[in-house]
Amino acid sequence: MPATGYVAKYLIGYDPEQKRLVEFDANNFGAVTYVSDTGWQNQVLTVTSALSSNPKAAYVLNRFRYTIHGKDAFIVDWQICRTATPDWISAAHLVCKRAS
């Protein structure tokens, strides 16, 4: 288990009926589904959660943006929104590189 205590499994696929990419995130804090209606655009994939109705949640929307950064790297930006009107706040920025 990582030092943060966060453990997750991600399943990513394509829903041909709704014509969109779907990501399922099952982790030790719960589970959430993200979707992307547009797929990859200019080397960026954005997946967004459904609007949360949980009054105790720290945010009502969250999304991940995966950006290709060269041949051997990509960037993951996690953003949250505290209101139903999208006003995104950065929650995490990770640079991922292929191990040599």
N, CA and C of each residue as an Amber inpcrd file, in Angstrom:
protein
   300
   0.8520000  -1.1710000   0.0000000   0.0000000   0.0000000   0.0000000
   0.9020000   1.2400000   0.0000000   0.5840000   2.2500000  -0.8270000
   1.3950000   3.4660000  -0.8450000   1.2870000   4.2330000   0.4760000
   2.2510000   5.1300000   0.7170000   2.2850000   5.9030000   1.9660000
   1.0090000   6.7120000   2.1810000   0.3380000   7.0920000   1.0980000
  -0.9000000   7.8750000   1.2300000  -2.0710000   7.0270000   1.6970000
  -1.9520000   5.7010000   1.5560000  -3.0570000   4.8250000   1.9200000
  -4.0570000   4.6270000   0.7910000  -3.8370000   5.2700000  -0.3400000
  -4.7680000   5.1900000  -1.4700000  -4.4470000   3.9740000  -2.3270000
  -5.4400000   3.1210000  -2.5320000  -5.3140000   1.9530000  -3.3830000
  -6.5200000   1.9410000  -4.3120000  -6.2740000   1.7520000  -5.6210000
  -7.3810000   1.8080000  -6.5720000  -7.1560000   0.8720000  -7.7480000
  -8.2490000   0.5080000  -8.3870000  -8.2500000  -0.2120000  -9.6600000
  -9.0830000   0.6170000 -10.6190000  -8.5730000   0.7850000 -11.8250000
  -9.2830000   1.5590000 -12.8420000  -9.6150000   0.6410000 -14.0120000
 -10.8450000   0.6820000 -14.4400000 -11.2810000  -0.0370000 -15.6340000
 -11.7250000   1.0120000 -16.6380000 -11.1520000   0.9540000 -17.8300000
 -11.4760000   1.9420000 -18.8590000 -11.9670000   1.1980000 -20.0790000
 -13.0720000   1.6640000 -20.6320000 -13.6240000   1.0300000 -21.8160000
 -14.4670000   1.9980000 -22.6150000 -15.0810000   1.4890000 -23.6530000
 -15.9100000   2.3000000 -24.5400000 -17.3220000   1.7550000 -24.5400000
 -18.3080000   2.6300000 -24.3310000 -19.7190000   2.2540000 -24.3600000
 -20.2500000   2.5540000 -25.7590000 -20.4480000   1.5310000 -26.6050000
 -20.8770000   1.7750000 -27.9810000 -22.3040000   2.3100000 -28.0830000
 -23.1510000   1.9780000 -27.1120000 -24.5250000   2.4980000 -27.1420000
 -24.5660000   4.0080000 -26.9330000 -23.8150000   4.4850000 -25.9300000
 -23.8030000   5.9110000 -25.6340000 -22.6760000   6.6420000 -26.3540000
 -21.8280000   5.8860000 -27.0540000 -20.7210000   6.4340000 -27.8380000
 -19.8090000   7.3340000 -27.0110000 -19.3060000   6.7590000 -25.9020000
 -18.3930000   7.5340000 -25.0680000 -17.4890000   6.6090000 -24.2700000
 -16.3450000   7.1480000 -23.8980000 -15.3970000   6.4350000 -23.0660000
 -15.8980000   6.4510000 -21.6380000 -15.7330000   5.3270000 -20.9320000
 -16.1780000   5.2090000 -19.5470000 -14.9990000   4.7140000 -18.7050000
 -14.7950000   5.3540000 -17.5560000 -13.7580000   4.9260000 -16.6140000
 -14.4240000   4.6270000 -15.2800000 -14.1320000   3.4550000 -14.7360000
 -14.6480000   3.0690000 -13.4220000 -13.4800000   3.0550000 -12.4560000
 -13.5760000   3.8180000 -11.3850000 -12.5300000   3.9520000 -10.3740000
 -13.0410000   3.3200000  -9.0810000 -12.5070000   2.1470000  -8.7440000
 -12.8630000   1.4790000  -7.4880000 -11.6690000   1.6210000  -6.5640000
 -11.8530000   2.3290000  -5.4380000 -10.7260000   2.5480000  -4.5320000
 -11.1530000   2.3350000  -3.0860000 -10.1970000   2.4430000  -2.1740000
 -10.5010000   2.1490000  -0.7820000 -11.3360000   3.2450000  -0.1090000
 -11.6860000   4.3060000  -0.8150000 -12.5740000   5.3330000  -0.2740000
 -13.9830000   5.2380000  -0.8670000 -14.1600000   4.4190000  -1.9030000
 -15.4540000   4.2840000  -2.5570000 -15.2610000   3.9620000  -4.0240000
 -16.2310000   4.3260000  -4.8280000 -16.1470000   4.0810000  -6.2660000
 -16.8560000   5.2070000  -7.0010000 -16.3820000   5.4820000  -8.1930000
 -16.9850000   6.5410000  -9.0050000 -16.7880000   6.1970000 -10.4750000
 -17.6880000   6.6820000 -11.2960000 -17.6000000   6.4930000 -12.7350000
 -17.3740000   7.8450000 -13.3870000 -16.4950000   7.8700000 -14.3720000
 -16.2070000   9.0740000 -15.1530000 -16.5340000   8.7860000 -16.6060000
 -16.8940000   9.8170000 -17.3590000 -17.1670000   9.6400000 -18.7810000
 -16.4880000  10.7410000 -19.5870000 -16.2590000  10.4230000 -20.8500000
 -15.7590000  11.4000000 -21.8100000 -16.5630000  11.2420000 -23.0860000
 -17.3030000  12.2710000 -23.4400000 -18.0910000  12.2340000 -24.6670000
 -17.2360000  12.5210000 -25.8990000 -16.0810000  13.1700000 -25.7120000
 -15.2630000  13.5960000 -26.8470000 -14.0210000  12.7480000 -27.0700000
 -13.6170000  11.9550000 -26.0790000 -12.4050000  11.1570000 -26.2330000
 -11.1660000  12.0460000 -26.2740000 -10.1270000  11.5770000 -26.9360000
  -8.8740000  12.3220000 -27.0310000  -9.0330000  13.5140000 -27.9620000
  -8.6430000  14.6820000 -27.4940000  -8.6550000  15.9140000 -28.2850000
  -7.3120000  16.6060000 -28.0970000  -6.5210000  16.7620000 -29.1630000
  -5.2270000  17.4470000 -29.0880000  -4.3340000  16.8750000 -27.9860000
  -4.2520000  15.5610000 -27.9100000  -3.4270000  14.8210000 -26.9580000
  -3.8780000  14.9670000 -25.5020000  -5.1410000  15.3230000 -25.3000000
  -5.7000000  15.4400000 -23.9550000  -6.9930000  14.6310000 -23.8830000
  -7.1100000  13.8100000 -22.8380000  -8.3390000  13.0730000 -22.5600000
  -8.9000000  13.5970000 -21.2460000 -10.1340000  14.0740000 -21.2630000
 -10.7890000  14.5820000 -20.0590000 -11.9550000  13.6730000 -19.7160000
 -11.9620000  13.1570000 -18.4820000 -13.0700000  12.3380000 -17.9920000
 -13.6590000  13.0370000 -16.7690000 -14.9870000  13.1130000 -16.7150000
 -15.6810000  13.8790000 -15.6780000 -16.6900000  13.0010000 -14.9590000
 -16.7950000  13.1960000 -13.6490000 -17.7670000  12.4550000 -12.8470000
 -19.1670000  13.0310000 -13.0390000 -20.1400000  12.2740000 -12.6120000
 -21.5110000  12.7940000 -12.5630000 -21.6160000  13.7720000 -11.3930000
 -22.5920000  14.6110000 -11.4250000 -22.8570000  15.5730000 -10.3510000
 -23.1980000  14.8160000  -9.0730000 -22.4960000  15.1210000  -7.9780000
 -22.7330000  14.4470000  -6.7040000 -23.9170000  15.0830000  -5.9800000
 -24.7330000  14.2540000  -5.3650000 -25.8540000  14.7670000  -4.5630000
 -25.5800000  14.5910000  -3.0650000 -24.3640000  14.1510000  -2.7220000
 -23.9910000  13.9400000  -1.3270000 -23.6930000  15.2890000  -0.6650000
 -24.5080000  15.7280000   0.3020000 -24.2780000  17.0380000   0.9270000
 -22.9910000  17.1060000   1.7500000 -22.4030000  15.9520000   2.0940000
 -21.1640000  15.9360000   2.8770000 -19.9120000  15.8800000   1.9950000
 -20.0860000  15.7600000   0.7010000 -18.9420000  15.6770000  -0.2040000
 -18.1860000  17.0040000  -0.2390000 -16.8670000  16.9180000  -0.3830000
 -16.0340000  18.1230000  -0.4430000 -16.1690000  18.8380000  -1.7820000
 -16.7380000  18.1600000  -2.7710000 -16.9410000  18.7480000  -4.0930000
 -18.1390000  18.0710000  -4.7450000 -18.7060000  18.7160000  -5.7630000
 -19.8660000  18.1290000  -6.4400000 -19.5030000  17.5390000  -7.8050000
 -18.3800000  17.9560000  -8.3690000 -17.8850000  17.4000000  -9.6200000
 -16.3880000  17.1910000  -9.4940000 -15.8740000  16.1860000 -10.1700000
 -14.4280000  16.0830000 -10.2930000 -14.0950000  15.4780000 -11.6330000
 -12.8890000  15.8040000 -12.0900000 -12.4770000  15.3090000 -13.3970000
 -10.9680000  15.0800000 -13.4070000 -10.5760000  14.2450000 -14.3460000
  -9.1710000  13.9770000 -14.5880000  -8.8630000  14.3490000 -16.0270000
  -7.7270000  15.0060000 -16.2020000  -7.2400000  15.3540000 -17.5410000
  -5.9050000  14.6540000 -17.7370000  -5.8490000  13.7660000 -18.7210000
  -4.6330000  13.0450000 -19.0600000  -4.0390000  13.7190000 -20.3020000
  -2.8080000  14.2080000 -20.1920000  -2.1600000  14.9110000 -21.2890000
  -0.8830000  14.1690000 -21.6880000  -0.7810000  13.8110000 -22.9630000
   0.4320000  13.1730000 -23.4640000   1.5360000  14.2150000 -23.4350000
   2.6720000  13.8350000 -22.8630000   3.7970000  14.7650000 -22.7000000
   5.0550000  14.0880000 -23.2380000   5.1420000  14.0380000 -24.5480000
   6.2700000  13.3690000 -25.1760000   6.0220000  11.8900000 -25.3560000
   7.0470000  11.1980000 -25.8320000   6.9340000   9.7790000 -26.1500000
   6.8390000   8.8910000 -24.9150000   7.4560000   9.3090000 -23.8220000
   7.5490000   8.4490000 -22.6510000   6.9480000   9.0460000 -21.3800000
   6.0350000  10.0060000 -21.5200000   5.4800000  10.6360000 -20.3170000
   4.0620000  11.1460000 -20.5780000   3.3270000  11.2750000 -19.4950000
   2.0290000  11.9300000 -19.5640000   1.7780000  12.6360000 -18.2340000
   0.8490000  13.5600000 -18.2490000   0.5090000  14.3480000 -17.0640000
  -0.9270000  14.0340000 -16.6780000  -1.1690000  13.9030000 -15.3800000
  -2.5190000  13.7080000 -14.8610000  -2.8540000  14.9080000 -13.9800000
  -3.9030000  15.6160000 -14.3440000  -4.3950000  16.7210000 -13.5270000
  -5.7590000  16.3390000 -12.9750000  -5.8800000  16.3170000 -11.6610000
  -7.1620000  16.0770000 -10.9930000  -7.7050000  17.4340000 -10.6130000
  -8.9400000  17.6980000 -11.0170000  -9.5850000  18.9760000 -10.7260000
 -10.9320000  18.7190000 -10.0790000 -11.3070000  19.6110000  -9.1490000
 -12.6060000  19.4970000  -8.4890000 -13.3980000  20.7810000  -8.6940000
 -14.6790000  20.6610000  -8.4940000 -15.5800000  21.7990000  -8.5890000
 -16.5150000  21.7230000  -7.3830000 -16.5970000  22.7880000  -6.6240000
 -17.4170000  22.7810000  -5.4030000 -18.8650000  23.1860000  -5.6450000
 -19.1730000  23.6470000  -6.8560000 -20.5380000  24.0430000  -7.2000000
 -20.9540000  23.3230000  -8.4790000 -22.2330000  23.3270000  -8.7630000
 -22.7350000  22.6600000  -9.9660000 -22.2880000  23.3840000 -11.2370000
 -21.9780000  24.6680000 -11.1190000 -21.4610000  25.4260000 -12.2530000
 -19.9640000  25.1720000 -12.3310000 -19.4780000  24.6010000 -13.4330000
 -18.0560000  24.2550000 -13.5050000 -17.1120000  25.4500000 -13.2820000
 -16.4120000  25.4000000 -12.1740000 -15.3700000  26.3500000 -11.8150000
 -14.2570000  25.4870000 -11.2250000 -13.3950000  24.9570000 -12.0910000
 -12.4500000  23.9160000 -11.7190000 -11.2920000  24.4390000 -10.8890000
 -10.9510000  23.6860000  -9.8340000  -9.8490000  23.9800000  -8.9210000
  -8.8870000  22.7950000  -8.9850000  -7.6060000  23.0800000  -9.0990000
  -6.6100000  22.0090000  -9.1460000  -6.5240000  21.2940000  -7.8040000
  -6.5890000  19.9570000  -7.8400000  -6.4770000  19.1500000  -6.6290000
  -5.1560000  18.3780000  -6.6120000  -4.6510000  18.0150000  -7.7930000
  -3.3750000  17.3050000  -7.8820000  -2.8360000  17.4240000  -9.3020000
  -1.5150000  17.4360000  -9.4140000  -0.8360000  17.4980000 -10.7060000
   0.3000000  16.4880000 -10.6450000   0.2340000  15.4580000 -11.4810000
   1.2230000  14.3790000 -11.4520000   1.8800000  14.2310000 -12.8200000
   3.1840000  14.1430000 -12.8450000   3.9170000  13.8640000 -14.0620000
   4.3450000  12.3980000 -14.0030000   3.9260000  11.6280000 -14.9850000
   4.2130000  10.1880000 -15.0140000   5.1830000   9.9030000 -16.1610000
   6.2950000   9.2150000 -15.8320000   7.3040000   8.9060000 -16.8240000
   7.5490000   7.4070000 -16.8840000   7.8390000   6.9490000 -18.0850000
   8.1730000   5.5280000 -18.2810000   9.4720000   5.2320000 -17.5460000
   9.4920000   4.1480000 -16.8040000  10.7120000   3.7450000 -16.0920000
  11.7280000   3.2150000 -17.1110000  12.9530000   3.5420000 -16.8990000
  14.0210000   3.0930000 -17.8240000  14.3660000   1.6410000 -17.5980000
